[in-house]
Amino acid sequence: MINPKIKIKKTELLSDNWYILNKVTLDYQKKDSTWETQIREVYDRGNGAVILLYNTFQKTVVLTRQFRLPTYLNGNESGMMIEACAGLLDKDNPEQCIIRETEEETGYRLSSVKKVFETYMSPGSVTEILYFFVGEYNASMKVSEGGGVVTEHENIDVLEYSFEEAYEMIASGAIKDAKTILLLQYAKINNLVNSL
């Protein structure tokens, strides 16, 4: 992490109540070689993983629905979001994390998943890298009702849609979650669920 055009001058902890929020003062060298001082707030919540569960035979996908306070505070009247299953890595590697999260949230126990890409989701303010996966599911893999971990205050609904219906929910605005949209588009481009 050494870029000679960036000099971190000071990092101040603003909050560590939920995760870490720092105020960072840095000097940044512009294209004309002059330096300017910038102050930015940076939120570090760790890295995460997300998966689209799909069934080729049924032409379906499994998604989740849960309350998301930030969306509620920014105009989402119910605060509920339909999303692909996701979670923070904690101390796991991305593959272990998403297999664990899939079982906790959806009740499906996967033995294998495929990593398709990784990305920064909000690089202007959040450090998180999100690892994207796809995984095939079927009824025999269902080991519980899912719904999340009670001690983590998760109240998750497990939803199953035809791939076509889920994809149309992007255009209708029923799905507004970026990670879910990216995975549904990946599935369509790569013909994971031959629904057309």
N, CA and C of each residue as an Amber inpcrd file, in Angstrom:
protein
   588
   0.8360000  -1.1960000   0.0000000   0.0000000   0.0000000   0.0000000
   0.8690000   1.2430000   0.0000000   1.7540000   1.3460000  -0.9880000
   2.5960000   2.5400000  -1.0460000   2.4100000   3.2150000  -2.3900000
   1.7280000   4.3190000  -2.3790000   1.5630000   5.1620000  -3.5610000
   2.2310000   6.4840000  -3.2200000   3.2890000   6.8760000  -3.9220000
   4.0200000   8.0950000  -3.5700000   3.1920000   9.3650000  -3.7130000
   2.0320000   9.2750000  -4.3550000   1.1690000  10.4480000  -4.5160000
   0.1690000  10.6010000  -3.3770000   0.2420000   9.6850000  -2.4120000
  -0.6730000   9.7340000  -1.2670000   0.1410000   9.6580000   0.0130000
  -0.0920000  10.6130000   0.9070000   0.5780000  10.6160000   2.2090000
  -0.4900000  10.7330000   3.2900000  -0.6790000   9.6460000   4.0390000
  -1.6400000   9.6680000   5.1410000  -1.0210000  10.4530000   6.2850000
  -1.6810000  11.5310000   6.6860000  -1.1520000  12.4020000   7.7390000
  -1.6850000  12.0310000   9.1210000  -2.9790000  11.6900000   9.1680000
  -3.5870000  11.4300000  10.4810000  -4.8400000  10.5720000  10.3020000
  -5.0520000   9.6380000  11.2250000  -6.2640000   8.8300000  11.2550000
  -6.8710000   8.9560000  12.6430000  -8.1280000   9.4120000  12.6940000
  -8.8270000   9.6060000  13.9730000 -10.0220000   8.6560000  14.0390000
 -10.1290000   7.9160000  15.1110000 -11.2650000   7.0330000  15.3190000
 -12.4990000   7.8640000  15.6950000 -13.5500000   7.7620000  14.8910000
 -14.7940000   8.4700000  15.1860000 -15.7880000   7.5730000  15.9120000
 -15.7810000   6.2780000  15.5530000 -16.7130000   5.3490000  16.1920000
 -16.2360000   3.9170000  15.9980000 -16.4210000   3.1090000  17.0470000
 -16.2340000   1.6660000  16.9140000 -17.4030000   0.9540000  17.5930000
 -18.5730000   1.5950000  17.5170000 -19.7720000   1.0740000  18.1520000
 -20.3000000  -0.1630000  17.4420000 -20.3590000  -0.1390000  16.1180000
 -20.8470000  -1.2750000  15.3430000 -19.6700000  -1.8730000  14.5910000
 -19.0700000  -1.0510000  13.7240000 -17.7980000  -1.3660000  13.0890000
 -16.9040000  -0.1460000  13.2560000 -15.9410000   0.0670000  12.3740000
 -14.9540000   1.1300000  12.5740000 -15.1870000   2.2770000  11.5960000
 -15.3600000   3.4800000  12.1460000 -15.4600000   4.6870000  11.3300000
 -14.2890000   5.5870000  11.6840000 -13.4340000   5.8510000  10.6900000
 -12.2590000   6.7100000  10.8800000 -12.3860000   7.9770000  10.0570000
 -11.7670000   9.0450000  10.5640000 -11.5900000  10.2800000   9.8130000
 -10.1180000  10.3230000   9.4160000  -9.8570000  10.3420000   8.1150000
  -8.4920000  10.2650000   7.6070000  -8.1250000  11.5840000   6.9380000
  -6.9890000  12.1550000   7.3510000  -6.4380000  13.3500000   6.7180000
  -5.2460000  12.9110000   5.8740000  -5.2530000  13.2970000   4.6040000
  -4.1780000  12.8800000   3.7150000  -3.7620000  14.0200000   2.7910000
  -2.5490000  13.9290000   2.2950000  -2.0840000  14.8110000   1.2260000
  -2.0990000  14.0030000  -0.0490000  -2.6530000  14.6240000  -1.1180000
  -2.8110000  13.9450000  -2.4000000  -2.1560000  14.7870000  -3.4900000
  -1.2580000  14.1670000  -4.2440000  -0.5870000  14.8860000  -5.3200000
  -1.4360000  14.8250000  -6.5920000  -1.7860000  16.0150000  -7.1040000
  -2.6350000  16.1030000  -8.2890000  -1.8110000  15.9240000  -9.5620000
  -2.4820000  15.8940000 -10.7110000  -1.8150000  15.6960000 -11.9990000
  -0.7940000  16.7760000 -12.3070000  -1.0560000  17.9910000 -11.8270000
  -0.1110000  19.0920000 -12.0890000   1.0440000  19.1030000 -11.0950000
   1.1800000  18.0540000 -10.2930000   2.2480000  17.8420000  -9.2990000
   2.0930000  18.6680000  -8.0300000   1.0310000  19.4630000  -7.9160000
   0.7990000  20.1790000  -6.6680000   0.0980000  19.2380000  -5.6940000
   0.2140000  19.5730000  -4.4070000  -0.3850000  18.7530000  -3.3570000
  -1.6070000  19.4540000  -2.7780000  -2.6110000  18.6640000  -2.4330000
  -3.7590000  19.2050000  -1.7070000  -4.0700000  18.3010000  -0.5270000
  -4.5750000  18.9040000   0.5320000  -4.9700000  18.1390000   1.7110000
  -6.4470000  17.7820000   1.5880000  -6.7580000  16.5210000   1.8440000
  -8.1340000  16.0400000   1.8120000  -8.4730000  15.3900000   3.1460000
  -9.7300000  15.4970000   3.5260000 -10.2210000  14.8310000   4.7440000
 -11.4040000  13.9620000   4.3230000 -11.3330000  12.6780000   4.6680000
 -12.3740000  11.7270000   4.2940000 -12.7540000  10.8740000   5.4940000
 -14.0170000  10.4750000   5.5480000 -14.4540000   9.4870000   6.5260000
 -14.4940000   8.1350000   5.8320000 -13.9710000   7.1140000   6.5010000
 -13.8600000   5.7790000   5.9270000 -14.4710000   4.7760000   6.9000000
 -15.4120000   3.9820000   6.3860000 -16.1020000   2.9870000   7.2070000
 -15.5320000   1.6130000   6.8970000 -15.0540000   0.9230000   7.9300000
 -14.4790000  -0.4120000   7.7810000 -15.3600000  -1.4090000   8.5140000
 -16.0820000  -2.2060000   7.7570000 -16.9560000  -3.2280000   8.3420000
 -16.4610000  -4.6210000   7.9910000 -15.2660000  -4.7110000   7.4200000
 -14.7340000  -5.9910000   6.9900000 -15.1960000  -6.3080000   5.5810000
 -14.7420000  -7.4360000   5.0690000 -15.1240000  -7.8800000   3.7340000
 -16.2770000  -8.8650000   3.8200000 -16.9470000  -9.0830000   2.6890000
 -18.1140000  -9.9460000   2.7000000 -18.1830000 -10.8460000   1.4810000
 -19.2200000 -11.6730000   1.4530000 -19.4670000 -12.5790000   0.3360000
 -20.9650000 -12.6440000   0.0750000 -21.3140000 -12.8960000  -1.1730000
 -22.7160000 -12.9680000  -1.5930000 -22.8580000 -14.0920000  -2.6080000
 -24.0440000 -14.7150000  -2.6400000 -24.2540000 -15.8390000  -3.5570000
 -25.6400000 -15.7850000  -4.1760000 -25.7060000 -16.1840000  -5.4490000
 -26.9870000 -16.4220000  -6.0920000 -27.1820000 -17.9310000  -6.1500000
 -28.2030000 -18.4060000  -5.4510000 -28.5780000 -19.8200000  -5.5030000
 -29.5150000 -20.0170000  -6.6810000 -29.1940000 -20.9830000  -7.5300000
 -30.0220000 -21.2100000  -8.7090000 -30.2580000 -22.7050000  -8.9050000
 -31.3930000 -23.0130000  -9.5200000 -31.7500000 -24.3930000  -9.8240000
 -32.0150000 -24.4610000 -11.3290000 -31.1290000 -25.1250000 -12.0530000
 -31.2360000 -25.2040000 -13.5110000 -32.4880000 -25.9460000 -13.9500000
 -32.8110000 -27.0360000 -13.2700000 -33.9600000 -27.8570000 -13.6620000
 -35.2780000 -27.1030000 -13.4660000 -35.4410000 -26.4730000 -12.2800000
 -36.6770000 -25.7320000 -11.9810000 -36.6890000 -24.3360000 -12.5790000
 -35.5040000 -23.8350000 -12.9870000 -35.3450000 -22.4730000 -13.5030000
 -35.7380000 -21.4470000 -12.4370000 -35.2290000 -21.6800000 -11.2100000
 -35.5650000 -20.8260000 -10.0700000 -34.3020000 -20.2980000  -9.3940000
 -34.5030000 -19.2830000  -8.5730000 -33.4420000 -18.7410000  -7.7200000
 -33.9980000 -18.5670000  -6.3170000 -33.1110000 -18.6230000  -5.3330000
 -33.4910000 -18.3690000  -3.9390000 -32.9030000 -17.0280000  -3.5250000
 -33.7580000 -16.1620000  -3.0110000 -33.3440000 -14.8500000  -2.4980000
 -33.8430000 -14.7210000  -1.0670000 -33.4900000 -13.6250000  -0.4170000
 -33.9240000 -13.3830000   0.9540000 -34.6020000 -12.0160000   1.0310000
 -35.3740000 -11.8150000   2.1060000 -35.9730000 -10.5060000   2.3700000
 -35.7550000 -10.1960000   3.8430000 -35.2440000  -8.9830000   4.0970000
 -35.0490000  -8.5610000   5.4810000 -35.0710000  -7.0480000   5.5910000
 -35.2340000  -6.5680000   6.8180000 -35.2640000  -5.1310000   7.0920000
 -33.8560000  -4.5670000   7.0300000 -33.7090000  -3.4350000   6.3320000
 -32.4250000  -2.7290000   6.2200000 -32.6380000  -1.2690000   6.6070000
 -32.1940000  -0.9220000   7.8140000 -32.4140000   0.4230000   8.3510000
 -31.9240000   1.5430000   7.4310000 -30.7060000   1.4760000   6.8570000
 -30.2780000   2.5860000   6.0040000 -31.2320000   2.8700000   4.8400000
 -31.8310000   1.8220000   4.2710000 -32.7710000   2.0570000   3.1680000
 -34.0500000   2.7100000   3.6890000 -34.4580000   2.3090000   4.8790000
 -35.6550000   2.8980000   5.5000000 -35.4430000   4.3930000   5.7470000
 -34.2460000   4.7500000   6.1950000 -33.9280000   6.1560000   6.4690000
 -33.7700000   6.9670000   5.1850000 -33.6490000   6.2660000   4.0420000
 -33.4570000   6.9660000   2.7700000 -34.5780000   6.6730000   1.7770000
 -35.8230000   6.5960000   2.2780000 -36.9770000   6.5750000   1.3920000
 -37.6340000   5.2360000   1.1220000 -37.0630000   4.1230000   1.5920000
 -37.7000000   2.8220000   1.4060000 -38.7570000   2.6850000   2.5010000
 -40.0250000   2.8490000   2.1330000 -41.1040000   2.9780000   3.1150000
 -41.2180000   1.8090000   4.0750000 -40.9900000   0.5940000   3.6120000
 -41.0900000  -0.5660000   4.5020000 -39.7360000  -0.9060000   5.1290000
 -38.6650000  -0.4890000   4.4930000 -37.3250000  -0.8530000   4.9450000
 -36.9240000  -2.2620000   4.5580000 -37.8240000  -3.0030000   3.9130000
 -37.5370000  -4.3860000   3.5210000 -36.8210000  -4.4060000   2.1770000
 -35.8310000  -5.3050000   2.0770000 -35.0580000  -5.4460000   0.8500000
 -35.0160000  -6.9050000   0.4280000 -35.2010000  -7.1400000  -0.8680000
 -35.0210000  -8.4770000  -1.4400000 -33.5910000  -8.5430000  -1.9480000
 -32.8540000  -9.5680000  -1.4800000 -31.4270000  -9.6460000  -1.7590000
 -30.9820000 -11.0870000  -1.9700000 -29.8220000 -11.2130000  -2.5890000
 -29.1290000 -12.4960000  -2.5950000 -28.5530000 -12.7190000  -1.1980000
 -28.4160000 -13.9530000  -0.8010000 -27.8520000 -14.3120000   0.5020000
 -26.4280000 -13.7720000   0.6060000 -26.0960000 -13.1430000   1.7370000
 -24.7740000 -12.5260000   1.9040000 -24.3920000 -12.4740000   3.3740000
 -23.1140000 -12.2310000   3.6200000 -22.6480000 -12.0730000   4.9940000
 -21.2110000 -11.6100000   5.0430000 -20.8090000 -11.1830000   6.2280000
 -19.4250000 -10.7530000   6.4400000 -18.5300000 -11.9640000   6.6430000
 -17.2840000 -11.8440000   6.2060000 -16.3630000 -12.9740000   6.2800000
 -16.0250000 -13.3730000   7.7070000 -16.0060000 -12.4190000   8.6210000
 -15.5170000 -12.6710000   9.9690000 -14.1000000 -13.2380000   9.8360000
 -13.8550000 -14.4490000  10.2900000 -12.4940000 -15.0060000  10.1730000
 -12.4000000 -16.0910000   9.1050000 -13.4870000 -16.2930000   8.3640000
 -13.5040000 -17.3140000   7.3170000 -12.9140000 -16.7770000   6.0230000
 -12.5490000 -17.7000000   5.1270000 -12.2410000 -17.2650000   3.7710000
 -13.5850000 -17.0800000   3.0650000 -13.6150000 -16.4100000   1.9030000
 -14.9020000 -16.1140000   1.2620000 -15.7590000 -17.3430000   0.9850000
 -15.1520000 -18.4460000   0.5160000 -15.9340000 -19.6430000   0.2020000
 -16.5510000 -20.2530000   1.4590000 -15.7740000 -20.3710000   2.5310000
 -16.3160000 -20.9050000   3.7930000 -17.4460000 -20.0210000   4.3030000
 -17.2300000 -18.7090000   4.2010000 -18.2300000 -17.7540000   4.6730000
 -19.5530000 -17.9420000   3.9530000 -19.5150000 -18.0010000   2.6160000
 -20.7780000 -18.0320000   1.8860000 -21.4830000 -19.3640000   2.0360000
 -20.7540000 -20.4380000   2.2230000 -21.3940000 -21.7310000   2.4910000
 -22.0930000 -21.6870000   3.8510000 -21.4280000 -21.1070000   4.8670000
 -22.0310000 -20.9580000   6.2010000 -23.2550000 -20.0530000   6.1530000
 -23.1150000 -18.8860000   5.5140000 -24.2180000 -17.9240000   5.4440000
 -25.4180000 -18.5010000   4.6930000 -25.1460000 -19.2670000   3.6470000
 -26.2370000 -19.8700000   2.8720000 -27.0850000 -20.7830000   3.7590000
 -26.4220000 -21.6180000   4.5560000 -27.1780000 -22.5120000   5.4290000
 -27.9270000 -21.7390000   6.5120000 -27.2530000 -20.7480000   7.1220000
 -27.9030000 -19.9640000   8.1830000 -29.1080000 -19.1970000   7.6570000
 -28.9550000 -18.5620000   6.4930000 -30.0020000 -17.6730000   5.9980000
 -31.0890000 -18.3830000   5.2030000 -30.7090000 -19.3910000   4.4070000
 -31.6980000 -20.0120000   3.5190000 -32.0590000 -21.4370000   3.9040000
 -31.2220000 -22.0850000   4.7190000 -31.4720000 -23.4740000   5.0880000
 -30.9180000 -24.4880000   4.1090000 -30.2480000 -24.0320000   3.0490000
 -29.6500000 -24.9520000   2.0770000 -28.1800000 -25.1840000   2.4270000
 -27.7840000 -26.4530000   2.4740000 -26.3930000 -26.8180000   2.7510000
 -25.6990000 -27.1430000   1.4250000 -24.8110000 -26.2730000   1.0250000
 -24.0830000 -26.4420000  -0.2350000 -22.7430000 -27.1210000   0.0330000
 -22.3060000 -27.9340000  -0.8970000 -20.9840000 -28.5450000  -0.7720000
 -19.9670000 -27.8260000  -1.6460000 -20.4530000 -27.1360000  -2.6810000
 -19.5210000 -26.3990000  -3.5360000 -20.1840000 -25.1450000  -4.0750000
 -19.3580000 -24.1380000  -4.3150000 -19.8010000 -22.8770000  -4.8830000
 -18.7570000 -22.4380000  -5.9080000 -19.1300000 -21.4980000  -6.7600000
 -18.2010000 -20.9850000  -7.7710000 -18.0490000 -19.4840000  -7.5990000
 -16.8060000 -19.0310000  -7.4050000 -16.5420000 -17.5910000  -7.3230000
 -16.5680000 -17.0300000  -8.7380000 -17.3080000 -15.9160000  -8.9210000
 -17.4120000 -15.3320000 -10.2540000 -16.6790000 -13.9980000 -10.3910000
 -16.5820000 -13.2160000  -9.3250000 -15.7890000 -11.9840000  -9.3300000
 -15.7770000 -11.3900000  -7.9370000 -15.0100000 -10.3210000  -7.7640000
 -15.0090000  -9.5640000  -6.5120000 -14.9850000  -8.0840000  -6.8630000
 -15.5590000  -7.2670000  -5.9660000 -15.6550000  -5.8410000  -6.2640000
 -15.7610000  -5.0120000  -4.9920000 -15.3410000  -3.7480000  -5.0950000
 -15.6460000  -2.7580000  -4.0640000 -17.0510000  -2.2480000  -4.3610000
 -17.9290000  -2.2640000  -3.3640000 -19.3200000  -1.8830000  -3.6200000
 -19.5880000  -0.3920000  -3.4350000 -18.8330000   0.2550000  -2.5780000
 -19.0220000   1.6920000  -2.3470000 -17.6610000   2.3130000  -2.0420000
 -16.7810000   2.3820000  -3.0590000 -15.3780000   2.7230000  -2.8250000
 -15.1300000   4.1540000  -2.3620000 -16.1330000   5.0090000  -2.4200000
 -15.9490000   6.3740000  -1.9520000 -15.9420000   6.5040000  -0.4380000
 -16.4560000   5.4910000   0.2760000 -16.5380000   5.6380000   1.7270000
 -16.3970000   4.3460000   2.5200000 -16.4970000   3.1840000   1.8560000
 -16.4900000   1.9130000   2.5670000 -15.3330000   1.0570000   2.0450000
 -14.5770000   0.4420000   2.9560000 -13.4090000  -0.3570000   2.5700000
 -13.7700000  -1.7390000   2.0380000 -14.9740000  -2.2130000   2.2560000
 -15.3760000  -3.5880000   1.9840000 -15.1280000  -4.0480000   0.5490000
 -14.5290000  -5.2370000   0.4270000 -14.4990000  -5.9850000  -0.8270000
 -15.5630000  -7.0620000  -0.6990000 -16.3930000  -7.2090000  -1.7330000
 -17.4430000  -8.2170000  -1.7270000 -17.0900000  -9.2880000  -2.7580000
 -17.1030000 -10.5510000  -2.3060000 -16.7940000 -11.7030000  -3.1530000
 -18.1080000 -12.3070000  -3.6290000 -18.2720000 -12.4340000  -4.9410000
 -19.5120000 -12.8940000  -5.5510000 -19.4040000 -14.3580000  -5.9500000
 -20.4330000 -15.1310000  -5.6000000 -20.4810000 -16.5590000  -5.8850000
 -21.8200000 -16.9210000  -6.5230000 -21.8390000 -18.0560000  -7.1980000
 -23.0720000 -18.7070000  -7.6190000 -23.0000000 -20.1430000  -7.1200000
 -24.1610000 -20.7290000  -6.8690000 -24.2060000 -22.1130000  -6.4070000
 -25.5250000 -22.7470000  -6.7710000 -25.4640000 -23.9800000  -7.2150000
 -26.6780000 -24.6880000  -7.6040000 -27.2850000 -25.3750000  -6.3800000
 -28.6090000 -25.2980000  -6.2740000 -29.3070000 -25.9220000  -5.1500000
 -30.4060000 -26.8350000  -5.6790000 -30.8340000 -27.7580000  -4.8080000
 -32.0250000 -28.5640000  -5.0840000 -32.6580000 -28.9210000  -3.7410000
 -33.8380000 -29.5000000  -3.7850000 -34.6120000 -29.7740000  -2.5650000
 -33.8660000 -30.6630000  -1.5820000 -33.0280000 -31.5760000  -2.0600000
 -32.3210000 -32.4940000  -1.1620000 -31.2990000 -31.7660000  -0.2790000
 -30.9480000 -30.5600000  -0.6280000 -29.9620000 -29.7910000   0.1430000
 -30.6040000 -28.9930000   1.2760000 -31.9090000 -28.9870000   1.3520000
 -32.6160000 -28.2070000   2.3770000 -32.5210000 -28.9330000   3.7160000
 -31.8030000 -28.3150000   4.6810000 -31.5990000 -28.9490000   5.9810000
 -32.3100000 -28.2100000   7.1200000 -32.7950000 -26.9910000   6.8400000
 -33.5320000 -26.2350000   7.8560000 -34.3810000 -25.1810000   7.1590000
 -35.1350000 -24.4380000   7.9600000 -35.9680000 -23.3690000   7.3990000
 -35.1620000 -22.1100000   7.0920000 -33.9150000 -22.0380000   7.5900000
 -33.1280000 -20.8180000   7.3840000 -33.6610000 -19.6930000   8.2580000
 -33.5330000 -18.4700000   7.7980000 -34.0510000 -17.3280000   8.5430000
 -32.9980000 -16.5400000   9.2860000 -31.7610000 -17.0440000   9.3220000
 -30.6900000 -16.3040000   9.9790000 -30.4250000 -16.7880000  11.3850000
 -29.4970000 -16.0790000  12.0380000 -29.0630000 -16.4190000  13.3910000
 -29.7260000 -15.4570000  14.3740000 -30.4810000 -16.0020000  15.3100000
 -31.2430000 -15.1820000  16.2680000 -30.3270000 -14.2490000  17.0470000
 -29.1630000 -14.7390000  17.4770000 -28.2640000 -13.9030000  18.2770000
 -27.6770000 -12.7450000  17.4710000 -27.7620000 -12.8240000  16.1360000
 -27.3020000 -11.7310000  15.2780000 -28.4650000 -10.8290000  14.8580000
 -29.6280000 -11.0280000  15.4990000 -30.8310000 -10.2300000  15.2330000
 -31.2530000 -10.3050000  13.7660000 -31.1300000 -11.4920000  13.1780000
 -31.5370000 -11.6800000  11.7890000 -32.9470000 -12.2410000  11.7520000
 -33.8090000 -11.5930000  10.9960000 -35.1780000 -12.0420000  10.7750000
 -35.3790000 -12.1050000   9.2760000 -34.9410000 -13.2000000   8.6740000
 -34.8400000 -13.2960000   7.2220000 -35.9250000 -14.2050000   6.6630000
 -36.6250000 -13.7140000   5.6360000 -37.5770000 -14.5320000   4.8920000
 -36.8360000 -15.1610000   3.7210000 -37.0790000 -16.4420000   3.4730000
 -36.4830000 -17.1450000   2.3390000 -37.5060000 -17.1530000   1.2100000
 -37.0870000 -16.6850000   0.0400000 -37.9810000 -16.5430000  -1.1030000
 -37.4530000 -17.3600000  -2.2830000 -38.3570000 -17.9820000  -3.0130000
 -37.9650000 -18.6910000  -4.2300000 -38.7870000 -18.1300000  -5.3790000
 -38.1090000 -17.7110000  -6.4230000 -38.7490000 -17.1340000  -7.6040000
 -38.2820000 -17.8720000  -8.8440000 -39.1110000 -17.8410000  -9.8850000
 -38.5940000 -18.2490000 -11.1830000 -37.5190000 -17.2270000 -11.5550000
 -36.5070000 -17.6810000 -12.2900000 -35.4520000 -16.7400000 -12.6740000
 -36.0360000 -15.5800000 -13.4660000 -36.9630000 -15.8630000 -14.3420000
 -37.5740000 -14.8240000 -15.1660000 -38.2530000 -13.7620000 -14.2940000
 -39.0090000 -14.2110000 -13.2950000 -39.6930000 -13.2680000 -12.3910000
 -38.6840000 -12.4300000 -11.6220000 -37.6460000 -13.0610000 -11.0820000
 -36.6230000 -12.3250000 -10.3320000 -35.9490000 -11.2940000 -11.2170000
 -35.6340000 -11.6740000 -12.4480000 -34.9640000 -10.7440000 -13.3570000
 -35.8610000  -9.5600000 -13.6830000 -37.1510000  -9.8130000 -13.8520000
 -38.1020000  -8.7260000 -14.1290000 -38.2640000  -7.7930000 -12.9260000
 -37.9820000  -8.3020000 -11.7300000 -38.1020000  -7.4800000 -10.5180000
 -37.0490000  -6.3770000 -10.4710000 -36.0000000  -6.4960000 -11.2680000
 -35.0230000  -5.4070000 -11.3610000 -35.6960000  -4.2060000 -12.0310000
 -36.3030000  -4.4350000 -13.1770000 -36.9410000  -3.3520000 -13.9300000
 -38.1310000  -2.7570000 -13.1850000 -38.8720000  -3.5930000 -12.4480000
 -40.0530000  -3.0870000 -11.7320000 -39.6670000  -2.3160000 -10.4690000
 -38.4230000  -2.4580000 -10.0180000 -37.9900000  -1.7780000  -8.7950000
 -38.2060000  -2.6040000  -7.5470000 -38.7160000  -3.8230000  -7.6770000
 -38.9070000  -4.6800000  -6.5060000 -37.5610000  -5.1420000  -5.9460000
 -36.5550000  -5.2580000  -6.8150000 -35.1930000  -5.5510000  -6.3790000
 -34.3520000  -4.3170000  -6.6550000 -33.8160000  -3.7210000  -5.5840000
 -33.0030000  -2.5100000  -5.6930000 -31.6180000  -2.6930000  -5.1000000
 -31.2790000  -3.9040000  -4.7420000 -30.0000000  -4.2010000  -4.1120000
 -28.9390000  -4.4560000  -5.1840000 -27.8570000  -3.6880000  -5.1600000
 -26.8460000  -3.7470000  -6.2220000 -26.2100000  -5.1270000  -6.3570000
 -25.8730000  -5.7590000  -5.2430000 -25.2030000  -7.0660000  -5.3360000
 -26.1160000  -8.1130000  -5.9690000 -27.3930000  -8.0340000  -5.6830000
 -28.3640000  -8.9670000  -6.2440000 -28.5520000  -8.7130000  -7.7330000
 -28.6300000  -7.4570000  -8.1080000 -28.7600000  -7.1040000  -9.5210000
 -27.5490000  -7.6040000 -10.3040000 -26.3520000  -7.4090000  -9.7540000
 -25.1420000  -7.8770000 -10.4320000 -25.1680000  -9.3880000 -10.6410000
 -25.5860000 -10.1350000  -9.6270000 -25.6160000 -11.5890000  -9.7540000
 -26.7100000 -12.0620000 -10.7180000 -27.8690000 -11.4290000 -10.7020000
 -28.9210000 -11.8060000 -11.6440000 -28.4830000 -11.5010000 -13.0780000
 -27.8000000 -10.3870000 -13.2620000 -27.2960000 -10.0670000 -14.6030000
 -26.2080000 -11.0560000 -15.0170000 -25.3430000 -11.4310000 -14.0770000
 -24.3210000 -12.4410000 -14.3690000 -24.9950000 -13.7460000 -14.8150000
 -26.0370000 -14.1470000 -14.0920000 -26.7400000 -15.3920000 -14.4270000
 -27.3550000 -15.3090000 -15.8170000 -27.9200000 -14.1710000 -16.1520000
 -28.5380000 -14.0140000 -17.4780000 -27.4790000 -14.0360000 -18.5900000
 -26.4160000 -13.2670000 -18.4160000 -25.3480000 -13.2020000 -19.4270000
 -24.7150000 -14.5630000 -19.6480000 -24.5390000 -15.3170000 -18.5710000
 -23.8610000 -16.6100000 -18.6490000 -24.8270000 -17.7900000 -18.7820000
 -26.1160000 -17.4850000 -18.9610000 -27.1230000 -18.5060000 -19.2090000
 -27.1180000 -19.6100000 -18.1470000 -26.9960000 -19.1940000 -16.8690000
 -26.9800000 -20.1810000 -15.7690000 -28.3150000 -20.8970000 -15.6460000
 -29.3680000 -20.1350000 -15.7800000 -30.7100000 -20.7010000 -15.6800000
 -31.3460000 -20.5000000 -17.0420000 -31.4110000 -21.5390000 -17.8220000
 -31.8600000 -21.4520000 -19.2100000 -33.3600000 -21.2090000 -19.2470000
 -33.7520000 -19.9370000 -18.9520000 -35.1750000 -19.6390000 -18.8000000
 -35.7590000 -18.9460000 -20.0170000 -34.9470000 -18.5810000 -20.9700000
 -35.4770000 -17.8370000 -22.1160000 -35.5680000 -18.7090000 -23.3530000
